[in-house]
């Protein structure tokens, strides 16, 4: 039975601190922990630690072992982010309000392991992940290293063009619809930071653990980490790289070996740190409360829409959800030109005829559970973030992926307005709306065509595999037809929640989930494992495995995936 929850899920902490002698010699909160995750190649420890604490909090409230999507926070936080400030010559955010003019981008970039500029985005991703942007489960937005593959470096000036950024941010394989249409989203309600010096004080961390709450611990990645208990080994380097883990208990029953129990996002079980290792501490925090899970219907409007507004065709890229980021305007006490508190109304950009070099207009409005309200000013392509001027367009959902409504012109006349959601990267419509011409987006290139000649039957063989695998693991809709792999040896077909591959001389097989993520980190078909040659198989005792040309990948429900290379 689903637990009945109060409006606020508050995990109360006493305001008085216990002295060390009043605390038990051992506290172990591992009974509330979900299986250890592996962050893979992404530098997402700051999110993993907080999500691990979230999962424990929800488990204490009766939700069982949730597997929440760290990657949704890591990718979607920057993707939905709106640049609202000018930056100085050093690339740091200033206090000056600035609306980036077209064609300049106004969104963040999740493709690189760094915060694009300093400011609220750093806090949204680093100190306070999942506080502002709720997340779905891993099933709905799975970890996928290929999501961050891009064709040019972060220094390339193309990243400063809104349409180019949208072509990658909104691509269907990177932003699966399942992540935007999840039944429930989970969120932190309140994070409390201890005084900075308490990150190095065992008694302060023990006091939080003794009250039944895990401690999110930031530290400099130093010392001796070779043994079962990590130890202090050299003076702290304040300029060195950092890491974040979740402290889930302590044990000082043996005075010669006091240590903390730690959950580390490297896929490692039973990590411990000695009390002396606390010397590398930077910050310590804990979650006071989490919010009741809730639907977020407004997220399903994020994406690319092919539209007809009156007689004007175009593509409307929606990449910002105002309701999620209003608090940042409030925190800065921003005012508009009339001295009013600034309200975040930005939704995205309309590209007339879908052409990057053609006319384009910023679009404001509201995302509602049943549709959209848009403001499009053909006399002012660079609307301020809160401006509501020009033509007002009201759209309501008439079928999945289809919106219809009315365009109210500033002079009083009206015109029909229609929109349909399309899959970025494939050119295929999710759903066709009446009287809207289907076409490929020139910025995305031509559609991938099915193989012909001797490989004409490949598409049907791939479809049979998809049908077989879908009974156990729904991999969603195809994002393209089967296509040659980059090494020229085999074939590949991407899906929303997995991939199908055919190795030379073999039949197509499916790969998905944590095994797929590890394989991609290993270099995919061009890595040491080579192509997958079986679907995911039952390995007994809750384990799973996939066979590859040159080895195996085993998955354990508590330890995650690991590689086992074939013996030469």
FIVOFI-344122 format. One record per residue (C-alpha): x negated, y negated, z; residue in three letters. Coordinates in steps of 0.2 Angstrom, whole numbers, plus 5000, padded with zeros to 4 digits. Layout:
BEGIN
XYZala/...
END
This chain:
BEGIN
500050005000unk/499449834996unk/499049735012unk/500149585016unk/499049435017unk/499249265025unk/499049115015unk/497349095021unk/496149245023unk/495149175037unk/493749275045unk/493549185061unk/491849145069unk/491649095087unk/490848925087unk/489748975102unk/488049065098unk/487649215108unk/485849225115unk/484849375108unk/484949465125unk/486849465123unk/486849545106unk/486849735103unk/485149805098unk/485849875082unk/487249815070unk/487649905054unk/488949835042unk/488549965028unk/490250045030unk/491049885022unk/489849885008unk/490249934990unk/488950024979unk/487349934975unk/487349844959unk/485949814947unk/485749634940unk/484749694925unk/483749564915unk/484849414921unk/484249304935unk/485849324944unk/485349374961unk/486149214968unk/487849274961unk/487649454966unk/487249424984unk/488849314986unk/489949434976unk/489249584987unk/489849475002unk/491549454994unk/491749634990unk/491449675009unk/492649535014unk/494049605003unk/493649785009unk/493949735027unk/495549665021unk/496149825014unk/495749814996unk/494449964995unk/492949964985unk/493149824972unk/491849804958unk/491949624954unk/491149544939unk/489649444943unk/489349414925unk/490949324923unk/490249194935unk/488549194927unk/489249174909unk/490949084911unk/490348954924unk/489148864912unk/490248904897unk/491748814904unk/490648674912unk/490848494906unk/489448374905unk/490048204912unk/488448114917unk/487048034907unk/485348114910unk/483648024912unk/482048054902unk/481548194914unk/483248284910unk/483948254927unk/485848204930unk/486148024934unk/487647944942unk/488147854926unk/489747924918unk/489547974900unk/490648044887unk/489548144874unk/490048084857unk/490448204843unk/489648304836unk/488548314852unk/489048464864unk/489848424881unk/489848604888unk/488548704897unk/487348844890unk/487449014899unk/486149094886unk/484649044896unk/484149084913unk/484048914920unk/485248774924unk/485348654909unk/485148504920unk/485248464938unk/486848414946unk/488548504951unk/488148644938unk/486648694949unk/487748704964unk/489148794955unk/487948924948unk/486748934963unk/487348884980unk/489148904978unk/489549034964unk/491349094964unk/491848954975unk/492548854960unk/492848984947unk/493749144952unk/493149304944unk/494049464938unk/493349644940unk/491949724931unk/493049824920unk/493849664913unk/492149574910unk/490749704910unk/488949664912unk/488149664895unk/486349604891unk/486749584873unk/487949444878unk/486449324879unk/485649374862unk/485549214852unk/484649174835unk/483649024841unk/482648964856unk/483348844869unk/482348704863unk/483148704846unk/484148544843unk/485648654836unk/486148684854unk/486648504855unk/488048524842unk/489748564849unk/490248674835unk/488648774835unk/488848804853unk/490648854852unk/490248984838unk/489149074851unk/490149034867unk/491749094861unk/491149244851unk/492349384855unk/490949504859unk/490249384872unk/491949324879unk/493149474878unk/494949434880unk/495049554894unk/494049434905unk/495249294901unk/496849394903unk/496549494919unk/497949524931unk/497049454946unk/495549344950unk/494549344966unk/493749194974unk/492849134989unk/493749005000unk/492348945011unk/490448965012unk/489548905028unk/487648865027unk/486648885043unk/485348755047unk/483848775035unk/482748835049unk/483848975054unk/483449065038unk/481749105047unk/482549145064unk/483049325068unk/484249275082unk/485249155071unk/485449295058unk/485849425071unk/487149315079unk/488149305062unk/487949495059unk/488549535077unk/490149455073unk/490449575058unk/489949455044unk/488549485031unk/487149345028unk/486749285011unk/484849255012unk/483749155001unk/481849175001unk/480249154992unk/479849314983unk/478149354992unk/477449475004unk/477149665004unk/478749744996unk/477849914992unk/478450015007unk/480150055015unk/480149905025unk/479549735017unk/478249645027unk/477449475029unk/475749475020unk/475249295015unk/475749115019unk/477349055011unk/477148974994unk/478548844994unk/478348824975unk/478449014971unk/479949104963unk/481449134974unk/482649284977unk/484349304986unk/484949464995unk/486349515007unk/485849555024unk/487049695031unk/486349735048unk/484849745059unk/483949875070unk/482749825084unk/483049985094unk/481150025091unk/480249865097unk/478749905086unk/479849905070unk/481249785071unk/482049765054unk/483549705044unk/484649815033unk/484749725016unk/485849755000unk/484749704985unk/485449684967unk/483949784959unk/484949944961unk/483949994976unk/484650084991unk/484150065009unk/483149905007unk/482449845023unk/481449685028unk/480449675044unk/480749525056unk/479149455051unk/479749445033unk/480949315038unk/479449185037unk/479849175018unk/481649125021unk/482348965013unk/484248965017unk/485549075025unk/487449065023unk/488949175026unk/490749185019unk/492049125031unk/493549175020unk/494049235003unk/495649184994unk/497149304990unk/496949374973unk/497949284960unk/498349274942unk/497649134931unk/498749124916unk/497948964910unk/496249054906unk/497149144891unk/497148984881unk/495248984881unk/494649024863unk/494748974845unk/496448934838unk/496848914819unk/498148774819unk/499248674808unk/499748504816unk/500948424804unk/500048434787unk/498348444795unk/497448614795unk/496048644807unk/495248754821unk/495448704839unk/494148764850unk/494748764869unk/493248784880unk/493648694896unk/495048724910unk/495348554919unk/496148634934unk/494548724939unk/493348574939unk/494348424945unk/493448444962unk/491848384954unk/492648214948unk/493448204965unk/491748234974unk/490948094964unk/492447974967unk/492447944948unk/493547804942unk/494147764924unk/494147594916unk/495747544925unk/494947584942unk/496047734944unk/495447904951unk/494847994936unk/495848154931unk/495048294921unk/496048324906unk/494748384893unk/495248544884unk/494148554869unk/493848494851unk/494848504835unk/493848534819unk/494848484804unk/494948614791unk/493748714802unk/492248634795unk/490748574807unk/490348434795unk/492148374793unk/493148264804unk/493248314822unk/494148254837unk/494048284856unk/495748344863unk/496448314880unk/497948384889unk/498548524901unk/498548714901unk/500148784907unk/500748964911unk/501848964895unk/500848854883unk/499848694880unk/500148504880unk/498848414869unk/498448234865unk/497548204848unk/497048024844unk/496648014825unk/496047834828unk/494847884842unk/493848054840unk/492948024857unk/494248024870unk/493747984887unk/493948134899unk/495648074906unk/496347984891unk/498148024885unk/498347924869unk/498847954851unk/499948104846unk/500648224859unk/500848404854unk/501848524864unk/501548714861unk/502448864868unk/501949044866unk/503149144855unk/502149304853unk/500449364859unk/499149244852unk/500449134844unk/500948964849unk/502348854840unk/502948684844unk/503148504840unk/501948364836unk/502648194843unk/501848054832unk/501447894841unk/502647804829unk/504047914835unk/504148044820unk/503948224823unk/503148374814unk/503048554817unk/501448624825unk/500848804825unk/499248894831unk/498649074831unk/497149144841unk/495749214830unk/494249314835unk/492649214834unk/491249314825unk/492349424815unk/493549314806unk/495049424810unk/496549354818unk/497249424834unk/498949384829unk/499549294813unk/500749144815unk/501949104801unk/501448974788unk/499648974794unk/498349024780unk/497149164785unk/495349124781unk/493649154787unk/492749014797unk/491248954786unk/490248924802unk/490349104806unk/489849184789unk/490749314779unk/491749454787unk/490749614789unk/491349744776unk/491449934778unk/490150034770unk/490450104753unk/489850234742unk/489150384751unk/489650304767unk/491450274763unk/492050394776unk/491050314790unk/492450194795unk/493650334798unk/492350444807unk/492050294819unk/493950274822unk/494150454827unk/492750434840unk/493650274846unk/495250374848unk/494350514857unk/493450394869unk/494850284873unk/495750424883unk/494450404896unk/493750234893unk/494750104884unk/493350014873unk/494649884866unk/494749814849unk/493449824835unk/492449664833unk/491849714816unk/491849854803unk/490349984805unk/488749904800unk/486949954797unk/485849934813unk/484349814812unk/483049954811unk/483950024795unk/484050204802unk/485850214809unk/487550134810unk/488350024824unk/490149964827unk/490449834841unk/492049844852unk/492649724866unk/492149844880unk/490849954872unk/489950014856unk/489950154844unk/488250214836unk/487750344824unk/486050404824unk/485250474808unk/485850654805unk/487150644819unk/488950594822unk/489550434829unk/489550424849unk/490150294861unk/489150204874unk/489850084887unk/489750024905unk/488150024916unk/487250154905unk/487450044890unk/486849894899unk/485249984905unk/484950044887unk/485149874880unk/483849814892unk/482749944886unk/482849884869unk/484349974862unk/483950084847unk/482250014845unk/481750044863unk/480950194870unk/482550294871unk/483050284853unk/484850304848unk/486250384859unk/486750554853unk/488150604865unk/489650514873unk/489550484891unk/489550664899unk/490050724917unk/488450754926unk/489250834942unk/489450764959unk/490150604953unk/488750574941unk/488750534923unk/487450544909unk/487150504891unk/485850594880unk/484750494868unk/483550534855unk/482050524867unk/482850554884unk/484350534896unk/485150404906unk/485950464922unk/487250354932unk/487550384950unk/489050304959unk/487950234972unk/486250204964unk/486850154946unk/485950204930unk/484150264928unk/483050324914unk/482350504912unk/481250514897unk/481050684888unk/479450784892unk/478250774877unk/
END
